[in-house]
Amino acid sequence: NTLDFVETDPIQVPHSFSQKENIEISAFLSAVIAWGRRDMIIKNAKKMMQLLGNNPYDFIMNAQKSDFDVIEPFVHRTFQHIDFVFFLKSLQNIYKNKGGLEAVFLQGYKKNKKIKDAISNFRREFFSIEHPQRTAKHIADVDRNSAAKRINLFLMWLVRKDNIGVHFGIWNKINPADLQLPLDVHTANMSRALELLTRKQNDWHAVEELTDNLRKFDPKDPTKYDFAIFGLDLDLKK
């Protein structure tokens, strides 16, 4: 949890912006492609911003159909150009008609203070407009028990306040205590080695189990331990 971390992490992309909407849109798009090699994630997230004139909020609010049609081809692993274009169209709908990303997540969160409900509502709104069937796989479905690593990562970036400047803490209506840890294969394996996780599947139940155990150490800021677990490289063969 130091500023040096930003220099080698995809979070550097939203750190290049100062406007709230640009931070959250660039954070969302960067988190969405946050799987695979970190250098390629960073390279392709920066390319996305370049395609949007390094002002994603302005592009989304002012883009016409012709602007979407001429976006240069973009690919990150299985995230194809067709997915990228739809994501921009859906973000345009969210910012023009739904009050923006924060409002959509809050709509699901505010009733029971559950991050799962926030993610579920977001996914429902995100795909409320006509979309390619293939694109649905790029937003995790927590109602089908997905771990939702990339969405939890995005929420951690925007909600968590670390007083150091790594995470942004610009979404003030979601309590950092309610965040869920971004869970991937490595984090899950390290957590099992530390006996913080017993569930064998890397799913939403595992996310909740792990985060609940981390709350025993810090109930107000459980996801701060992501830095430690993510950075571990234990020899699991021992």
C-alpha atoms as one frame of an Amber mdcrd trajectory, in Angstrom:
protein
   0.000   0.000   0.000   2.568   2.525  -1.182   2.672   4.894  -4.133   5.385
   2.742  -5.730   2.653   0.168  -6.348   0.884   2.505  -8.786   3.867   2.505
 -11.151   3.548  -1.222 -11.904  -0.213  -1.706 -11.682  -3.157  -1.003 -14.046
  -4.439   1.502 -11.471  -1.878   3.882 -12.987  -4.321   4.457 -15.870  -7.093
   6.127 -13.831  -4.354   7.911 -11.864  -3.586   9.841 -15.039  -6.936  11.674
 -14.711  -8.271  14.247 -12.248 -11.965  14.556 -13.195 -14.193  12.162 -11.212
 -15.987  10.795 -14.269 -12.743  10.208 -16.156 -11.269   8.402 -13.141 -14.242
   6.069 -12.748 -14.692   5.325 -16.459 -10.977   4.665 -17.022 -10.868   2.584
 -13.834 -13.830   0.526 -14.985 -12.411  -0.146 -18.445  -8.950  -0.927 -17.042
 -10.367  -3.321 -14.446 -12.517  -5.062 -17.043  -9.403  -6.200 -18.942  -7.379
  -6.927 -15.789  -6.459 -10.510 -16.485  -3.310 -11.893 -18.046   0.114 -10.246
 -18.035   0.160  -6.975 -16.139   2.332  -5.236 -18.744  -0.201  -6.098 -21.463
  -3.118  -5.003 -19.278  -1.465  -1.628 -18.757  -0.521  -1.280 -22.436  -4.025
  -2.093 -23.655  -5.768   0.025 -21.015  -3.665   2.983 -22.146  -4.572   2.190
 -25.741  -8.252   2.317 -24.835  -7.778   5.790 -23.395  -5.938   6.909 -26.529
  -8.814   5.660 -28.690 -11.114   7.838 -26.576  -8.955  10.927 -27.019  -7.621
  10.578 -23.465 -10.923  12.022 -22.269 -13.301   9.049 -21.929 -16.106  11.006
 -20.246 -16.180  13.608 -23.029 -16.169  10.862 -25.656 -19.006   8.950 -24.013
 -21.192  12.022 -23.505 -20.717  13.394 -27.006 -20.186  10.355 -29.253 -22.576
   9.874 -32.145 -23.217   6.572 -33.905 -20.592   7.440 -36.491 -17.999   7.912
 -33.748 -18.563   4.378 -32.479 -18.357   3.046 -36.029 -14.881   4.429 -36.661
 -13.156   3.392 -33.404  -9.961   1.608 -34.347  -9.851  -2.153 -33.767  -9.129
  -3.101 -30.157  -8.412  -6.536 -28.691  -7.318  -7.739 -25.263  -7.298 -11.519
 -25.101 -10.984 -12.532 -25.462 -12.201  -8.937 -25.070 -12.778  -8.046 -28.693
 -13.532  -4.841 -30.591 -17.263  -5.634 -30.636 -17.204  -5.887 -26.826 -15.337
  -2.598 -26.437 -17.802  -0.726 -28.642 -20.777  -2.101 -26.730 -19.166  -1.189
 -23.405 -18.872   2.406 -24.600 -22.493   2.475 -25.757 -23.686   1.057 -22.455
 -21.586   3.553 -20.514 -23.138   6.318 -22.606 -26.605   5.077 -21.642 -25.580
   4.873 -17.971 -24.161   8.397 -17.857 -26.901  10.008 -19.923 -29.914   8.164
 -18.529 -28.991   6.452 -15.248 -26.978   9.065 -13.360 -23.556   7.487 -13.947
 -21.652   4.455 -12.696 -21.775   5.381  -9.024 -25.540   5.857  -9.086 -26.113
   2.460 -10.698 -23.990   0.627  -8.125 -25.608   2.596  -5.295 -29.083   1.673
  -6.485 -28.355  -1.960  -5.725 -26.249  -1.346  -2.631 -28.324   1.102  -0.613
 -31.140  -1.252   0.438 -29.174  -3.953   2.275 -25.597  -2.604   2.069 -24.519
  -5.678   0.124 -21.823  -5.448  -2.548 -23.332  -8.486  -4.238 -26.599  -6.572
  -4.728 -24.676  -3.589  -6.073 -22.893  -5.733  -8.661 -26.068  -7.590  -9.588
 -27.954  -4.342 -10.200 -25.068  -2.915 -12.194 -24.928  -5.950 -14.474 -28.677
  -5.789 -15.032 -28.519  -2.114 -15.997 -25.376  -2.565 -18.085 -27.060  -5.115
 -20.331 -30.480  -3.429 -20.329 -29.846  -2.177 -23.857 -29.447  -4.388 -26.918
 -26.086  -6.138 -26.774 -24.090  -8.899 -28.481 -24.696 -12.173 -26.670 -20.959
 -12.863 -26.507 -20.317  -9.645 -24.585 -22.305 -10.718 -21.505 -19.432 -12.932
 -20.372 -17.254  -9.886 -19.731 -19.298  -8.718 -16.737 -19.404 -11.281 -13.938
 -22.794 -12.658 -12.926 -22.779 -12.844  -9.123 -26.308 -14.243  -9.200 -24.713
 -17.319 -10.749 -22.035 -17.386  -8.057 -19.200 -15.736 -10.003 -16.300 -14.408
  -7.917 -16.479 -11.109  -9.859 -12.782 -10.407  -9.368 -12.563  -7.516 -11.813
 -15.693  -5.705 -10.585 -14.579  -6.090  -6.965 -11.195  -4.714  -8.015 -12.867
  -1.705  -9.618 -15.000  -1.074  -6.521 -11.963  -1.357  -4.253 -10.135   1.239
  -6.347 -12.965   3.784  -6.133 -14.355   3.145  -2.640 -11.385   2.294  -0.433
  -9.654   5.215   1.285  -6.033   4.411   2.090  -4.859   7.966   2.946  -1.752
   7.273   0.882  -3.032   7.810  -2.628  -3.120   4.357  -4.185  -6.883   3.889
  -4.051  -9.118   6.833  -4.846 -11.884   6.788  -2.227 -14.066   9.073  -4.366
 -17.254   7.028  -3.925 -18.304   8.033  -0.426 -21.719   6.370  -0.158 -20.424
   2.794  -0.175 -18.775   1.755   3.080 -15.244   0.331   2.598 -16.125  -2.170
   5.333 -18.622  -3.764   2.929 -16.147  -4.277   0.073 -15.296  -7.813  -1.028
 -11.767  -8.943  -1.847 -10.915  -9.365  -5.557 -10.411 -13.129  -5.804  -8.424
 -14.814  -8.563  -6.575 -18.139  -8.728  -3.376 -16.800  -7.150  -5.120 -14.923
  -4.335  -7.279 -17.952  -3.610  -4.293 -20.309  -3.489  -2.347 -18.002  -1.177
  -5.397 -17.602   1.072  -5.803 -21.359   1.376  -2.121 -21.698   2.236  -2.657
 -19.122   4.993  -5.764 -21.015   6.155  -7.926 -17.985   5.483 -10.004 -19.877
   2.936 -11.338 -23.425   3.079 -13.724 -23.465   0.125 -12.223 -25.231  -2.885
 -14.146 -23.385  -5.602 -13.122 -19.860  -6.554 -16.636 -18.437  -6.499 -18.715
 -15.812  -4.685 -19.051 -18.014  -1.599 -15.249 -18.146  -1.432 -15.059 -14.358
  -1.790 -17.397 -13.910   1.154 -15.635 -16.507   3.298 -12.220 -14.956   2.719
 -13.404 -11.378   3.236 -15.285 -12.335   6.406 -12.065 -13.819   7.784 -10.137
 -10.679   6.889 -12.739  -8.578   8.726 -11.621 -10.308  11.914  -8.315  -8.445
  11.513  -9.809  -5.128  10.377 -13.619  -4.859  10.209 -13.457  -1.343   8.750
 -10.999  -2.047   5.922 -10.788  -5.763   5.084  -9.665  -5.352   1.474  -6.407
  -3.643   2.489  -5.040  -7.166   2.871  -5.313  -7.626  -0.886  -1.880  -5.976
  -1.166  -0.330  -8.626   1.088  -2.109 -11.686  -0.304  -1.746 -10.614  -3.926
   1.992 -10.077  -3.416   2.670 -13.420  -1.745   4.423 -16.249  -3.560   4.315
 -19.186  -1.176   5.688 -22.580  -2.170   2.488 -24.619  -2.187   4.369 -27.890
  -2.714   5.806 -27.845   0.791
